[in-house]
Amino acid sequence: MEKIKRENCCLCGSTELENIFQVKTGEPVKVFVRCSKCGAFVARYTLKCYTTNKTYESYIENLKGESESGHKTLNEIEFLSQDIQKEFKRLTGLIKTSEEKKKIEDIIIEDQ
């Protein structure tokens, strides 16, 4: 089963959020979510994979002069493909008509 839900601030209810990335050598990337309206902590995620809308070529340009670890990182980043664009469009359409009413943490627990 698929469920769709936007993250929102528990304090003010806003869906205007920002991600703060913490990158430490040898550890998974952590993303802290903060409310853009009231500044409250909303959630923290650990990334398994990161997808960007930048092209592969622009990332390679940034890697010039990087060490072998830069090439390892390249393997952990997924670039925006047509499949990802299509899924993003589908989900943003679904959010308008069938957004889940339950809290995100309840949805995650139910799916385990």
Kinemage of the C-alpha trace (Angstrom):
@kinemage 1
@onewidth
@group {chain A} dominant
@subgroup {mainchain}
@vectorlist {calphas} color= white
{ca met a 1} P 0.000 0.000 0.000
{ca glu a 2} L 1.182 3.530 -0.742
{ca lys a 3} L 0.511 6.496 1.545
{ca ile a 4} L 1.281 10.133 0.766
{ca lys a 5} L 1.969 12.757 3.460
{ca arg a 6} L 3.694 16.126 3.622
{ca glu a 7} L 5.791 16.829 6.681
{ca asn a 8} L 4.527 19.659 8.853
{ca cys a 9} L 5.635 21.431 12.010
{ca cys a 10} L 4.134 20.011 15.196
{ca leu a 11} L 4.133 23.469 16.802
{ca cys a 12} L 2.694 25.769 14.147
{ca gly a 13} L 1.420 23.329 11.490
{ca ser a 14} L 3.448 24.881 8.669
{ca thr a 15} L 4.682 22.813 5.729
{ca glu a 16} L 7.374 25.423 5.028
{ca leu a 17} L 10.445 23.474 6.131
{ca glu a 18} L 14.184 23.497 5.521
{ca asn a 19} L 16.720 20.691 5.578
{ca ile a 20} L 20.028 21.013 7.417
{ca phe a 21} L 22.560 18.377 6.326
{ca gln a 22} L 25.188 16.986 8.685
{ca val a 23} L 28.008 15.211 6.866
{ca lys a 24} L 30.641 13.447 8.996
{ca thr a 25} L 33.378 11.232 7.622
{ca gly a 26} L 32.530 7.554 7.999
{ca glu a 27} L 28.933 8.171 9.114
{ca pro a 28} L 25.629 8.237 7.232
{ca val a 29} L 24.445 11.698 6.210
{ca lys a 30} L 21.881 13.068 8.668
{ca val a 31} L 19.201 15.572 7.703
{ca phe a 32} L 17.649 17.753 10.389
{ca val a 33} L 14.343 19.347 9.419
{ca arg a 34} L 13.529 22.793 10.798
{ca cys a 35} L 10.342 24.806 10.429
{ca ser a 36} L 10.982 27.902 8.322
{ca lys a 37} L 8.157 29.786 10.029
{ca cys a 38} L 8.782 29.231 13.754
{ca gly a 39} L 12.257 27.637 13.757
{ca ala a 40} L 11.195 24.481 15.631
{ca phe a 41} L 12.888 21.108 15.226
{ca val a 42} L 10.572 18.893 13.168
{ca ala a 43} L 12.441 15.660 12.398
{ca arg a 44} L 15.766 13.990 11.640
{ca tyr a 45} L 16.446 11.505 8.858
{ca thr a 46} L 19.437 9.355 7.966
{ca leu a 47} L 20.035 9.170 4.230
{ca lys a 48} L 20.453 5.935 2.363
{ca cys a 49} L 20.587 7.625 -1.034
{ca tyr a 50} L 20.495 11.233 -2.233
{ca thr a 51} L 18.919 12.352 -5.489
{ca thr a 52} L 19.684 15.737 -6.958
{ca asn a 53} L 18.282 17.708 -9.871
{ca lys a 54} L 21.800 18.536 -11.009
{ca thr a 55} L 23.204 16.694 -13.974
{ca tyr a 56} L 25.902 14.076 -13.751
{ca glu a 57} L 28.163 16.368 -15.781
{ca ser a 58} L 27.866 19.247 -13.290
{ca tyr a 59} L 28.763 16.893 -10.444
{ca ile a 60} L 31.811 15.576 -12.330
{ca glu a 61} L 32.902 19.196 -12.856
{ca asn a 62} L 32.807 19.701 -9.070
{ca leu a 63} L 34.843 16.515 -8.513
{ca lys a 64} L 37.888 17.752 -10.441
{ca gly a 65} L 40.874 17.367 -8.161
{ca glu a 66} L 38.920 15.297 -5.604
{ca ser a 67} L 40.354 12.181 -4.040
{ca glu a 68} L 39.122 8.615 -4.397
{ca ser a 69} L 36.508 9.316 -1.698
{ca gly a 70} L 34.892 11.786 -4.095
{ca his a 71} L 34.385 8.975 -6.578
{ca lys a 72} L 32.896 6.793 -3.818
{ca thr a 73} L 30.461 9.593 -3.009
{ca leu a 74} L 29.491 9.801 -6.671
{ca asn a 75} L 28.255 6.208 -6.435
{ca glu a 76} L 26.003 7.163 -3.496
{ca ile a 77} L 24.256 10.008 -5.342
{ca glu a 78} L 21.451 9.341 -7.781
{ca phe a 79} L 20.911 11.951 -10.465
{ca leu a 80} L 17.509 13.137 -11.556
{ca ser a 81} L 16.262 10.675 -14.125
{ca gln a 82} L 13.050 10.699 -16.109
{ca asp a 83} L 11.725 7.993 -13.771
{ca ile a 84} L 12.344 10.165 -10.718
{ca gln a 85} L 10.793 13.210 -12.416
{ca lys a 86} L 7.747 11.132 -13.357
{ca glu a 87} L 7.367 9.787 -9.789
{ca phe a 88} L 7.743 13.299 -8.337
{ca lys a 89} L 4.972 14.622 -10.590
{ca arg a 90} L 2.736 11.680 -9.711
{ca leu a 91} L 3.247 12.176 -5.956
{ca thr a 92} L 2.708 15.931 -6.062
{ca gly a 93} L -0.548 15.266 -7.885
{ca leu a 94} L -1.596 12.656 -5.312
{ca ile a 95} L -0.852 14.958 -2.391
{ca lys a 96} L -3.657 17.242 -3.620
{ca thr a 97} L -6.263 14.477 -3.609
{ca ser a 98} L -5.241 11.762 -1.175
{ca glu a 99} L -2.855 13.045 1.484
{ca glu a 100} L -2.775 10.788 4.530
{ca lys a 101} L -4.297 12.317 7.660
{ca lys a 102} L -2.205 10.342 10.186
{ca lys a 103} L 1.147 11.538 11.543
{ca ile a 104} L 4.199 10.512 9.548
{ca glu a 105} L 5.633 8.519 12.470
{ca asp a 106} L 2.359 6.536 12.738
{ca ile a 107} L 2.449 5.785 9.013
{ca ile a 108} L 6.071 4.585 9.262
{ca ile a 109} L 5.316 2.373 12.289
{ca glu a 110} L 2.294 0.809 10.543
{ca asp a 111} L 4.425 -0.022 7.500
{ca gln a 112} L 7.101 -1.886 9.498
